[in-house]
Amino acid sequence: MSLVIAMDGPSGSGKSSASKGVARALGLRYLDTGAMYRAMTWWMLNQGVPVEDGEAVAARAAEPVIVSGTDPDGPSIAVDGADVSGPIRTREVTNAVSAVSSVPAVRSRLVELQREIIGSGGIVVEGRDIGTVVAPDAPVKVYLTASAQARAARRAKDLAADPGASVTVTQAEQERRDRLDSTRKASPLTKAAGAQEIDSTQLSLSEVVEAVVRLAKEHE
C-alpha cells in the first residue's frame, strides 16, 4: 500500500499510541519522527554540546548515526548502534529537544532521513511538521489535539518513575515546549492545510484509531 498518513499534533495528544494503532489496523509501517529529534538531543547532551547554542548544535548535527525502526509492534531508535529508546524519554531530553529541533541544520538532516524512510509510502508518520513539511502531499493528514490538562496528565503518567514530574510541573513544561515549537522559524508546529482535526480529550484510544482508519479508507 502506498498510502502515507501524516499525524501531527502537540505533545500528549496521543499521537504515538494512535499512530501505532492505525498502522497495525491497516498493515502499515510506523515512524516516530519525534524520537529522531529526541535521539539527536540525547546525543548532543551526552557529547556536552550546549543545546541552547544553535551554532554549536549545527556544527555537529551531521555526526550521530540515527536509525529508526518502523515496526508498530516494536518501534526502535538507535544512535551510533546503541538502543536509546529509554534514555530519550527522560525529562532532561524532553526539556532540551525544542532547542535542538529548532536548529535548521538539524531539521534539514532529519527531514531528509524521514523522507528516505517514507519512500514510496505504506506508512503512518507522526510528528509536528509531517503534513506541512515532511510529507505535504500525504493524502491523509490528521491534526490530533487535546486539552492542556489532559495532555499533561497523560505525559505525567508516562513519567511516573520521576518524582518531580507532577501534572502541574509537566503542564508548565509542556506549555513552554509547545510555545517554543509553535513559534520557531524552522518548521513550526501548525495544523496543515487540509488536515482533519481530532480532539482526543474525551475520546478513547480505539475511538481515535477508528476515526483515522475511516479517513484512510476514504482514500483507498
SETORSE-287855 format. One record per atom (N, C-alpha, C): x, y, z; atom name; residue in one letter; residue number from 0. Coordinates in Angstrom, 1 decimal. Layout:
# SETORSE-287855
px,py,pz,milo,drendo,rovex
X,Y,Z,CA,a,NUM
...
***
This chain:
# SETORSE-287855
px,py,pz,milo,drendo,rovex
0.9,-1.2,0.0,N,m,0
0.0,0.0,0.0,CA,m,0
0.9,1.2,0.0,C,m,0
0.6,2.2,-0.9,N,s,1
1.5,3.4,-1.0,CA,s,1
0.9,4.6,-0.1,C,s,1
-0.1,4.3,0.7,N,l,2
-0.7,5.4,1.5,CA,l,2
0.3,5.9,2.5,C,l,2
0.3,7.3,2.6,N,v,3
1.0,7.9,3.7,CA,v,3
0.0,8.7,4.6,C,v,3
0.1,8.4,5.8,N,i,4
-0.8,9.1,6.8,CA,i,4
0.1,10.0,7.7,C,i,4
-0.2,11.3,7.6,N,a,5
0.6,12.3,8.4,CA,a,5
-0.2,12.6,9.6,C,a,5
0.4,12.3,10.8,N,m,6
-0.2,12.6,12.1,CA,m,6
0.5,13.6,12.9,C,m,6
0.0,14.8,12.9,N,d,7
0.7,15.9,13.6,CA,d,7
-0.1,16.3,14.9,C,d,7
0.6,17.0,15.8,N,g,8
-0.1,17.5,17.0,CA,g,8
0.9,17.7,18.1,C,g,8
0.4,18.4,19.2,N,p,9
1.3,18.7,20.3,CA,p,9
1.6,17.5,21.2,C,p,9
2.6,17.6,22.1,N,s,10
2.9,16.5,23.0,CA,s,10
1.7,16.2,23.9,C,s,10
1.5,14.8,24.1,N,g,11
0.5,14.4,25.0,CA,g,11
-0.9,14.3,24.3,C,g,11
-1.0,14.5,23.0,N,s,12
-2.3,14.5,22.3,CA,s,12
-2.7,13.0,22.0,C,s,12
-1.7,12.1,22.2,N,g,13
-2.0,10.7,21.9,CA,g,13
-1.5,10.2,20.5,C,g,13
-0.6,11.0,19.9,N,k,14
-0.2,10.7,18.5,CA,k,14
0.5,9.3,18.4,C,k,14
1.4,9.0,19.4,N,s,15
2.1,7.8,19.3,CA,s,15
1.2,6.6,19.4,C,s,15
0.4,6.5,20.4,N,s,16
-0.5,5.4,20.5,CA,s,16
-1.4,5.2,19.4,C,s,16
-2.0,6.4,19.0,N,a,17
-3.0,6.4,17.9,CA,a,17
-2.3,5.9,16.5,C,a,17
-1.1,6.5,16.3,N,s,18
-0.4,6.2,15.0,CA,s,18
0.0,4.7,15.0,C,s,18
0.5,4.2,16.1,N,k,19
0.8,2.7,16.1,CA,k,19
-0.5,1.9,15.9,C,k,19
-1.6,2.3,16.5,N,g,20
-2.8,1.6,16.4,CA,g,20
-3.3,1.6,14.9,C,g,20
-3.2,2.8,14.3,N,v,21
-3.7,2.9,12.9,CA,v,21
-2.8,2.0,12.0,C,v,21
-1.5,2.1,12.2,N,a,22
-0.5,1.3,11.4,CA,a,22
-0.8,-0.2,11.5,C,a,22
-1.1,-0.7,12.7,N,r,23
-1.5,-2.1,12.9,CA,r,23
-2.8,-2.4,12.2,C,r,23
-3.8,-1.6,12.3,N,a,24
-5.1,-1.8,11.7,CA,a,24
-5.0,-1.9,10.2,C,a,24
-4.1,-1.1,9.6,N,l,25
-4.0,-1.1,8.2,CA,l,25
-2.9,-1.8,7.6,C,l,25
-2.1,-2.4,8.4,N,g,26
-0.9,-3.2,8.0,CA,g,26
0.2,-2.3,7.4,C,g,26
0.4,-1.1,8.0,N,l,27
1.4,-0.1,7.5,CA,l,27
2.6,-0.1,8.4,C,l,27
3.6,0.5,7.9,N,r,28
4.8,0.8,8.8,CA,r,28
4.5,2.0,9.6,C,r,28
5.4,2.3,10.6,N,y,29
5.1,3.4,11.5,CA,y,29
6.5,4.1,11.8,C,y,29
6.4,5.5,11.8,N,l,30
7.6,6.3,12.0,CA,l,30
7.3,7.4,13.0,C,l,30
8.1,7.4,14.1,N,d,31
8.0,8.4,15.2,CA,d,31
9.1,9.4,14.9,C,d,31
8.8,10.5,14.2,N,t,32
9.9,11.5,13.9,CA,t,32
10.3,12.2,15.2,C,t,32
9.5,12.3,16.2,N,g,33
9.8,13.0,17.4,CA,g,33
11.0,12.2,18.1,C,g,33
11.0,10.9,18.0,N,a,34
12.0,10.1,18.6,CA,a,34
13.4,10.4,17.9,C,a,34
13.3,10.8,16.6,N,m,35
14.6,11.1,15.9,CA,m,35
15.2,12.4,16.5,C,m,35
14.3,13.4,16.7,N,y,36
14.8,14.6,17.3,CA,y,36
15.3,14.4,18.8,C,y,36
14.6,13.5,19.5,N,r,37
15.0,13.2,20.8,CA,r,37
16.4,12.5,20.8,C,r,37
16.5,11.6,19.8,N,a,38
17.8,10.9,19.7,CA,a,38
19.0,11.9,19.4,C,a,38
18.7,12.9,18.6,N,m,39
19.7,13.9,18.3,CA,m,39
20.0,14.7,19.5,C,m,39
19.0,15.0,20.3,N,t,40
19.1,15.8,21.5,CA,t,40
19.9,15.0,22.6,C,t,40
19.5,13.7,22.7,N,w,41
20.3,12.9,23.7,CA,w,41
21.7,12.8,23.3,C,w,41
22.1,12.7,22.1,N,w,42
23.5,12.6,21.6,CA,w,42
24.2,13.9,21.9,C,w,42
23.5,15.1,21.7,N,m,43
24.1,16.4,21.9,CA,m,43
24.4,16.5,23.4,C,m,43
23.5,16.2,24.3,N,l,44
23.7,16.3,25.7,CA,l,44
24.8,15.4,26.2,C,l,44
24.9,14.2,25.6,N,n,45
25.9,13.2,26.0,CA,n,45
27.3,13.6,25.5,C,n,45
27.3,14.4,24.5,N,q,46
28.6,14.9,23.9,CA,q,46
29.0,16.2,24.6,C,q,46
28.2,16.7,25.5,N,g,47
28.5,18.0,26.1,CA,g,47
28.3,19.2,25.3,C,g,47
27.5,19.1,24.2,N,v,48
27.2,20.3,23.4,CA,v,48
26.2,21.2,24.0,C,v,48
26.4,22.4,24.2,N,p,49
25.4,23.4,24.8,CA,p,49
24.2,23.5,23.9,C,p,49
23.1,22.9,24.3,N,v,50
22.0,22.7,23.3,CA,v,50
21.3,24.1,23.0,C,v,50
21.5,25.1,23.9,N,e,51
20.9,26.4,23.6,CA,e,51
21.7,27.2,22.6,C,e,51
22.9,26.7,22.2,N,d,52
23.8,27.3,21.3,CA,d,52
23.5,26.7,19.9,C,d,52
22.7,27.4,19.1,N,g,53
22.3,26.8,17.8,CA,g,53
23.5,26.6,16.9,C,g,53
24.5,27.4,16.9,N,e,54
25.7,27.2,16.1,CA,e,54
26.5,26.0,16.5,C,e,54
26.6,25.8,17.8,N,a,55
27.3,24.6,18.3,CA,a,55
26.6,23.3,17.9,C,a,55
25.2,23.3,18.0,N,v,56
24.4,22.2,17.6,CA,v,56
24.5,21.9,16.1,C,v,56
24.4,23.0,15.3,N,a,57
24.5,22.8,13.9,CA,a,57
25.9,22.3,13.4,C,a,57
26.9,22.6,14.1,N,a,58
28.3,22.2,13.8,CA,a,58
28.4,20.7,13.9,C,a,58
27.6,20.1,14.7,N,r,59
27.8,18.6,15.0,CA,r,59
26.6,17.8,14.6,C,r,59
25.6,18.4,13.9,N,a,60
24.3,17.7,13.6,CA,a,60
24.5,16.6,12.6,C,a,60
25.6,16.6,11.8,N,a,61
25.8,15.5,10.8,CA,a,61
26.5,14.3,11.4,C,a,61
26.9,14.4,12.7,N,e,62
27.8,13.3,13.3,CA,e,62
27.0,12.0,13.7,C,e,62
26.0,12.1,14.5,N,p,63
25.4,10.9,15.0,CA,p,63
24.7,10.1,13.9,C,p,63
24.8,8.8,14.0,N,v,64
24.1,7.9,13.1,CA,v,64
22.8,7.4,13.7,C,v,64
21.7,7.9,13.2,N,i,65
20.4,7.7,13.8,CA,i,65
19.6,6.7,12.9,C,i,65
19.2,5.6,13.5,N,v,66
18.4,4.6,12.7,CA,v,66
17.1,4.3,13.4,C,v,66
16.0,4.5,12.7,N,s,67
14.7,4.3,13.2,CA,s,67
14.0,3.0,12.6,C,s,67
13.5,2.2,13.5,N,g,68
12.7,1.0,13.1,CA,g,68
11.3,1.4,12.8,C,g,68
10.6,0.7,12.0,N,t,69
9.3,1.1,11.6,CA,t,69
8.2,0.0,11.9,C,t,69
8.5,-0.9,12.8,N,d,70
7.5,-1.9,13.2,CA,d,70
6.6,-1.3,14.3,C,d,70
5.3,-1.1,14.0,N,p,71
4.4,-0.5,15.0,CA,p,71
4.3,-1.4,16.3,C,p,71
4.6,-2.7,16.2,N,d,72
4.6,-3.5,17.4,CA,d,72
5.9,-3.4,18.2,C,d,72
6.9,-2.9,17.6,N,g,73
8.2,-2.8,18.3,CA,g,73
9.1,-1.7,17.7,C,g,73
8.6,-0.4,17.7,N,p,74
9.4,0.6,17.2,CA,p,74
10.7,0.8,17.9,C,p,74
11.7,1.1,17.2,N,s,75
13.1,1.2,17.8,CA,s,75
13.8,2.5,17.3,C,s,75
14.7,2.9,18.1,N,i,76
15.5,4.1,17.7,CA,i,76
16.9,3.8,18.3,C,i,76
17.9,4.0,17.4,N,a,77
19.3,3.7,17.8,CA,a,77
20.2,4.9,17.4,C,a,77
21.2,5.1,18.2,N,v,78
22.2,6.2,17.9,CA,v,78
23.6,5.5,17.9,C,v,78
24.3,5.6,16.8,N,d,79
25.6,5.0,16.7,CA,d,79
25.6,3.5,17.2,C,d,79
24.5,2.8,16.8,N,g,80
24.4,1.4,17.1,CA,g,80
23.9,1.0,18.4,C,g,80
23.6,2.0,19.3,N,a,81
23.1,1.8,20.6,CA,a,81
21.6,2.1,20.7,C,a,81
20.8,1.2,21.3,N,d,82
19.4,1.4,21.5,CA,d,82
19.2,2.5,22.6,C,d,82
18.5,3.6,22.2,N,v,83
18.3,4.7,23.1,CA,v,83
16.8,4.9,23.3,C,v,83
16.0,3.9,23.1,N,s,84
14.5,4.0,23.3,CA,s,84
14.1,4.5,24.7,C,s,84
14.8,4.1,25.7,N,g,85
14.5,4.5,27.1,CA,g,85
15.1,5.9,27.4,C,g,85
16.4,6.1,27.2,N,p,86
17.1,7.3,27.5,CA,p,86
16.5,8.6,26.9,C,p,86
15.9,8.4,25.7,N,i,87
15.4,9.7,25.0,CA,i,87
14.1,10.1,25.6,C,i,87
13.5,9.4,26.5,N,r,88
12.2,9.8,27.1,CA,r,88
12.3,10.5,28.5,C,r,88
13.6,10.8,28.9,N,t,89
13.7,11.5,30.2,CA,t,89
13.3,12.9,30.1,C,t,89
13.1,13.5,31.2,N,r,90
12.7,14.9,31.3,CA,r,90
13.8,15.8,30.8,C,r,90
15.1,15.4,31.0,N,e,91
16.2,16.2,30.6,CA,e,91
16.2,16.3,29.1,C,e,91
15.9,15.2,28.4,N,v,92
15.8,15.3,26.9,CA,v,92
14.6,16.0,26.5,C,v,92
13.5,15.8,27.1,N,t,93
12.2,16.4,26.8,CA,t,93
12.4,18.0,26.8,C,t,93
13.0,18.5,27.9,N,n,94
13.1,19.9,28.1,CA,n,94
14.2,20.5,27.2,C,n,94
15.0,19.7,26.5,N,a,95
16.1,20.3,25.7,CA,a,95
15.7,20.1,24.2,C,a,95
14.8,19.2,23.9,N,v,96
14.5,18.9,22.5,CA,v,96
14.0,20.0,21.6,C,v,96
13.3,20.9,22.2,N,s,97
12.8,22.1,21.4,CA,s,97
13.9,22.9,20.9,C,s,97
15.0,23.1,21.8,N,a,98
16.1,23.9,21.4,CA,a,98
16.9,23.3,20.2,C,a,98
17.1,22.0,20.3,N,v,99
17.8,21.3,19.3,CA,v,99
17.0,21.2,18.0,C,v,99
15.7,20.9,18.1,N,s,100
14.9,20.7,16.9,CA,s,100
14.6,22.0,16.2,C,s,100
14.9,23.2,16.8,N,s,101
14.7,24.4,16.2,CA,s,101
15.9,24.8,15.3,C,s,101
17.0,24.1,15.3,N,v,102
18.2,24.4,14.5,CA,v,102
18.0,23.9,13.1,C,v,102
18.0,24.8,12.1,N,p,103
17.7,24.4,10.7,CA,p,103
18.6,23.2,10.2,C,p,103
19.8,23.2,10.6,N,a,104
20.7,22.1,10.2,CA,a,104
20.2,20.7,10.7,C,a,104
19.7,20.7,11.9,N,v,105
19.1,19.5,12.5,CA,v,105
17.9,19.1,11.7,C,v,105
17.0,20.1,11.5,N,r,106
15.8,19.7,10.8,CA,r,106
16.0,19.3,9.3,C,r,106
16.9,19.9,8.7,N,s,107
17.3,19.6,7.3,CA,s,107
17.8,18.1,7.2,C,s,107
18.7,17.8,8.1,N,r,108
19.2,16.4,8.1,CA,r,108
18.1,15.4,8.4,C,r,108
17.4,15.6,9.5,N,l,109
16.4,14.6,9.9,CA,l,109
15.2,14.5,8.9,C,l,109
14.8,15.6,8.3,N,v,110
13.7,15.6,7.3,CA,v,110
14.2,14.7,6.1,C,v,110
15.4,14.9,5.7,N,e,111
15.9,14.0,4.6,CA,e,111
15.9,12.6,5.0,C,e,111
16.3,12.2,6.2,N,l,112
16.2,10.8,6.7,CA,l,112
14.8,10.3,6.7,C,l,112
13.9,11.2,7.2,N,q,113
12.5,10.8,7.3,CA,q,113
11.9,10.6,5.9,C,q,113
12.2,11.4,4.9,N,r,114
11.7,11.2,3.6,CA,r,114
12.2,9.9,3.0,C,r,114
13.5,9.6,3.3,N,e,115
14.0,8.3,2.8,CA,e,115
13.3,7.1,3.4,C,e,115
12.9,7.2,4.6,N,i,116
12.2,6.1,5.3,CA,i,116
10.8,6.0,4.7,C,i,116
10.1,7.1,4.5,N,i,117
8.8,7.1,3.9,CA,i,117
8.8,6.5,2.5,C,i,117
9.8,6.8,1.7,N,g,118
10.0,6.2,0.4,CA,g,118
8.7,6.3,-0.4,C,g,118
8.2,5.1,-0.9,N,s,119
7.0,5.1,-1.7,CA,s,119
5.8,5.0,-0.9,C,s,119
5.9,5.0,0.4,N,g,120
4.7,5.0,1.2,CA,g,120
4.4,3.8,2.0,C,g,120
3.1,3.6,2.3,N,g,121
2.8,2.4,3.2,CA,g,121
3.2,2.7,4.6,C,g,121
2.9,3.9,5.1,N,i,122
3.4,4.2,6.5,CA,i,122
2.6,5.3,7.1,C,i,122
2.5,5.2,8.5,N,v,123
1.9,6.3,9.3,CA,v,123
3.1,7.0,9.9,C,v,123
3.1,8.3,9.7,N,v,124
4.2,9.1,10.2,CA,v,124
3.7,10.2,11.2,C,v,124
4.3,10.2,12.4,N,e,125
3.8,11.1,13.4,CA,e,125
4.9,12.1,13.8,C,e,125
4.5,13.4,14.0,N,g,126
5.4,14.4,14.4,CA,g,126
4.7,15.7,14.6,C,g,126
5.4,16.8,14.2,N,r,127
4.9,18.2,14.4,CA,r,127
4.9,18.9,13.1,C,r,127
5.6,18.4,12.1,N,d,128
5.6,19.1,10.8,CA,d,128
5.5,18.1,9.6,C,d,128
4.8,17.0,9.8,N,i,129
4.7,16.0,8.8,CA,i,129
3.8,16.5,7.6,C,i,129
2.6,17.0,7.9,N,g,130
1.7,17.4,6.9,CA,g,130
2.1,18.7,6.3,C,g,130
2.9,19.5,6.9,N,t,131
3.3,20.8,6.4,CA,t,131
4.7,20.8,5.7,C,t,131
5.6,19.9,6.1,N,v,132
7.0,20.0,5.6,CA,v,132
7.5,18.6,5.1,C,v,132
7.4,17.6,6.0,N,v,133
8.0,16.3,5.6,CA,v,133
7.2,15.6,4.5,C,v,133
5.9,15.5,4.6,N,a,134
5.1,14.9,3.6,CA,a,134
3.9,15.7,3.2,C,a,134
4.1,16.9,2.7,N,p,135
2.9,17.8,2.4,CA,p,135
1.9,17.2,1.4,C,p,135
2.3,16.2,0.6,N,d,136
1.4,15.6,-0.4,CA,d,136
0.7,14.4,0.2,C,d,136
0.9,14.1,1.5,N,a,137
0.2,12.9,2.1,CA,a,137
-1.3,13.0,1.9,C,a,137
-1.9,12.0,1.4,N,p,138
-3.4,12.0,1.1,CA,p,138
-4.2,12.1,2.4,C,p,138
-3.7,11.6,3.5,N,v,139
-4.4,11.7,4.7,CA,v,139
-3.6,12.5,5.7,C,v,139
-4.1,13.6,6.2,N,k,140
-3.5,14.4,7.2,CA,k,140
-4.4,14.6,8.4,C,k,140
-3.8,14.3,9.6,N,v,141
-4.6,14.5,10.8,CA,v,141
-3.8,15.4,11.8,C,v,141
-4.6,16.3,12.4,N,y,142
-4.0,17.1,13.5,CA,y,142
-4.7,16.7,14.8,C,y,142
-4.0,15.9,15.6,N,l,143
-4.5,15.4,16.8,CA,l,143
-4.2,16.3,18.0,C,l,143
-5.2,16.7,18.7,N,t,144
-5.0,17.6,19.8,CA,t,144
-5.8,17.1,21.0,C,t,144
-5.7,17.8,22.2,N,a,145
-6.4,17.5,23.4,CA,a,145
-6.3,18.7,24.3,C,a,145
-7.0,18.8,25.4,N,s,146
-6.9,19.9,26.3,CA,s,146
-5.5,19.9,27.0,C,s,146
-5.1,21.0,27.4,N,a,147
-3.7,21.1,28.1,CA,a,147
-3.7,20.2,29.3,C,a,147
-4.8,20.2,30.0,N,q,148
-4.8,19.3,31.2,CA,q,148
-4.8,17.9,30.9,C,q,148
-5.5,17.4,29.9,N,a,149
-5.5,16.0,29.5,CA,a,149
-4.1,15.6,29.0,C,a,149
-3.5,16.5,28.2,N,r,150
-2.2,16.2,27.7,CA,r,150
-1.1,16.1,28.8,C,r,150
-1.2,17.0,29.8,N,a,151
-0.2,17.0,30.9,CA,a,151
-0.4,15.7,31.7,C,a,151
-1.7,15.3,31.9,N,a,152
-1.9,14.1,32.7,CA,a,152
-1.4,12.9,32.1,C,a,152
-1.5,12.8,30.8,N,r,153
-1.0,11.7,30.0,CA,r,153
0.5,11.6,30.1,C,r,153
1.1,12.8,29.9,N,r,154
2.6,12.8,29.9,CA,r,154
3.1,12.5,31.3,C,r,154
2.5,13.0,32.4,N,a,155
2.9,12.8,33.7,CA,a,155
2.8,11.3,34.0,C,a,155
1.8,10.6,33.5,N,k,156
1.7,9.2,33.7,CA,k,156
2.8,8.4,33.0,C,k,156
3.3,8.9,31.9,N,d,157
4.4,8.3,31.2,CA,d,157
5.7,8.5,32.0,C,d,157
5.7,9.5,32.8,N,l,158
6.9,9.8,33.6,CA,l,158
6.7,9.5,35.1,C,l,158
5.9,8.5,35.3,N,a,159
5.5,8.1,36.7,CA,a,159
6.8,7.8,37.6,C,a,159
7.8,7.3,36.9,N,a,160
9.0,6.9,37.7,CA,a,160
9.8,8.2,38.2,C,a,160
9.5,9.3,37.6,N,d,161
10.2,10.6,38.0,CA,d,161
9.3,11.3,39.0,C,d,161
9.8,11.4,40.3,N,p,162
9.0,12.0,41.4,CA,p,162
8.8,13.5,41.2,C,p,162
9.6,14.1,40.3,N,g,163
9.4,15.6,40.0,CA,g,163
8.4,15.9,39.0,C,g,163
7.9,14.8,38.3,N,a,164
7.0,15.0,37.1,CA,a,164
5.5,15.0,37.6,C,a,164
5.1,16.0,38.4,N,s,165
3.7,16.1,38.7,CA,s,165
3.0,16.6,37.5,C,s,165
1.6,16.5,37.6,N,v,166
0.8,17.0,36.5,CA,v,166
1.1,18.5,36.3,C,v,166
1.1,19.3,37.4,N,t,167
1.3,20.7,37.3,CA,t,167
2.7,21.1,36.7,C,t,167
3.7,20.4,37.1,N,v,168
5.1,20.7,36.6,CA,v,168
5.1,20.3,35.1,C,v,168
4.5,19.1,34.8,N,t,169
4.5,18.6,33.4,CA,t,169
3.8,19.6,32.5,C,t,169
2.6,20.1,33.0,N,q,170
1.8,21.0,32.2,CA,q,170
2.6,22.3,31.9,C,q,170
3.3,22.8,32.9,N,a,171
4.1,24.0,32.7,CA,a,171
5.3,23.7,31.7,C,a,171
5.9,22.6,31.8,N,e,172
7.0,22.2,30.9,CA,e,172
6.4,22.0,29.4,C,e,172
5.3,21.4,29.4,N,q,173
4.6,21.2,28.1,CA,q,173
4.2,22.4,27.4,C,q,173
3.7,23.4,28.2,N,e,174
3.2,24.7,27.6,CA,e,174
4.4,25.4,27.1,C,e,174
5.6,25.3,27.8,N,r,175
6.8,26.0,27.3,CA,r,175
7.3,25.4,26.0,C,r,175
7.2,24.1,26.0,N,r,176
7.7,23.4,24.7,CA,r,176
6.8,23.7,23.6,C,r,176
5.5,23.7,23.8,N,d,177
4.5,24.0,22.7,CA,d,177
4.7,25.4,22.2,C,d,177
5.0,26.3,23.1,N,r,178
5.2,27.7,22.7,CA,r,178
6.5,27.8,21.9,C,r,178
7.5,27.2,22.3,N,l,179
8.8,27.2,21.5,CA,l,179
8.6,26.5,20.1,C,l,179
7.9,25.4,20.1,N,d,180
7.7,24.7,18.9,CA,d,180
6.8,25.4,17.9,C,d,180
5.8,26.1,18.4,N,s,181
4.9,26.8,17.6,CA,s,181
5.4,28.1,17.0,C,s,181
6.4,28.7,17.7,N,t,182
7.0,30.0,17.2,CA,t,182
8.3,29.9,16.6,C,t,182
8.9,28.7,16.5,N,r,183
10.2,28.6,15.9,CA,r,183
10.1,28.9,14.4,C,r,183
11.2,29.4,13.8,N,k,184
11.2,29.8,12.4,CA,k,184
11.3,28.6,11.5,C,k,184
12.0,27.5,11.9,N,a,185
12.1,26.3,11.1,CA,a,185
11.0,25.3,11.4,C,a,185
10.1,25.2,10.4,N,s,186
9.0,24.1,10.5,CA,s,186
8.2,24.2,11.8,C,s,186
7.6,25.3,12.1,N,p,187
6.8,25.4,13.4,CA,p,187
5.7,24.4,13.4,C,p,187
5.3,24.0,14.7,N,l,188
4.1,23.2,14.9,CA,l,188
2.9,24.0,14.4,C,l,188
2.2,23.5,13.5,N,t,189
0.9,24.1,13.0,CA,t,189
0.1,23.1,12.3,C,t,189
-1.2,23.4,12.2,N,k,190
-2.1,22.5,11.5,CA,k,190
-1.9,22.6,10.0,C,k,190
-1.7,21.5,9.3,N,a,191
-1.5,21.6,7.9,CA,a,191
-2.8,21.9,7.1,C,a,191
-2.7,22.5,6.0,N,a,192
-3.9,22.8,5.2,CA,a,192
-4.5,21.4,4.8,C,a,192
-5.8,21.3,4.9,N,g,193
-6.5,20.1,4.6,CA,g,193
-6.4,19.0,5.6,C,g,193
-5.8,19.3,6.8,N,a,194
-5.8,18.3,7.8,CA,a,194
-7.1,18.2,8.6,C,a,194
-7.5,17.0,8.9,N,q,195
-8.7,16.7,9.7,CA,q,195
-8.3,16.8,11.2,C,q,195
-8.8,17.8,11.9,N,e,196
-8.5,17.9,13.4,CA,e,196
-9.4,17.0,14.2,C,e,196
-8.7,16.3,15.1,N,i,197
-9.4,15.4,16.0,CA,i,197
-9.0,15.8,17.4,C,i,197
-10.0,16.1,18.3,N,d,198
-9.8,16.4,19.7,CA,d,198
-9.9,15.1,20.5,C,d,198
-8.8,14.6,21.1,N,s,199
-8.9,13.3,21.7,CA,s,199
-9.2,13.4,23.2,C,s,199
-9.5,14.6,23.7,N,t,200
-9.7,14.8,25.2,CA,t,200
-10.7,13.9,25.7,C,t,200
-11.8,13.7,25.1,N,q,201
-12.9,12.8,25.6,CA,q,201
-13.0,11.5,24.8,C,q,201
-12.0,11.2,24.0,N,l,202
-12.1,10.0,23.2,CA,l,202
-11.2,8.9,23.7,C,l,202
-11.6,7.7,23.6,N,s,203
-10.7,6.6,23.9,CA,s,203
-9.7,6.4,22.8,C,s,203
-8.6,5.6,23.0,N,l,204
-7.6,5.4,22.0,CA,l,204
-8.3,4.7,20.8,C,l,204
-9.1,3.7,21.1,N,s,205
-9.8,2.9,20.0,CA,s,205
-10.7,3.8,19.1,C,s,205
-11.3,4.8,19.8,N,e,206
-12.1,5.8,19.0,CA,e,206
-11.3,6.7,18.1,C,e,206
-10.1,7.1,18.6,N,v,207
-9.2,7.9,17.7,CA,v,207
-8.7,7.0,16.6,C,v,207
-8.3,5.8,16.9,N,v,208
-7.8,4.9,15.8,CA,v,208
-8.9,4.7,14.8,C,v,208
-10.1,4.4,15.2,N,e,209
-11.2,4.2,14.3,CA,e,209
-11.5,5.4,13.4,C,e,209
-11.4,6.6,14.0,N,a,210
-11.6,7.8,13.2,CA,a,210
-10.6,8.0,12.1,C,a,210
-9.3,7.7,12.4,N,v,211
-8.3,7.8,11.4,CA,v,211
-8.4,6.7,10.4,C,v,211
-8.7,5.5,10.8,N,v,212
-8.8,4.4,9.8,CA,v,212
-9.9,4.8,8.8,C,v,212
-11.0,5.4,9.3,N,r,213
-12.1,5.7,8.4,CA,r,213
-11.6,6.7,7.4,C,r,213
-10.8,7.7,7.8,N,l,214
-10.3,8.7,6.9,CA,l,214
-9.4,8.0,5.8,C,l,214
-8.6,7.1,6.3,N,a,215
-7.7,6.4,5.4,CA,a,215
-8.5,5.6,4.3,C,a,215
-9.5,4.9,4.8,N,k,216
-10.3,4.1,3.8,CA,k,216
-11.1,4.9,2.8,C,k,216
-11.3,6.2,3.1,N,e,217
-12.0,7.1,2.2,CA,e,217
-11.0,7.4,1.0,C,e,217
-9.7,7.2,1.2,N,h,218
-8.7,7.5,0.2,CA,h,218
-8.2,6.3,-0.5,C,h,218
-8.8,5.1,-0.3,N,e,219
-8.4,3.9,-0.9,CA,e,219
-8.8,3.9,-2.4,C,e,219
***
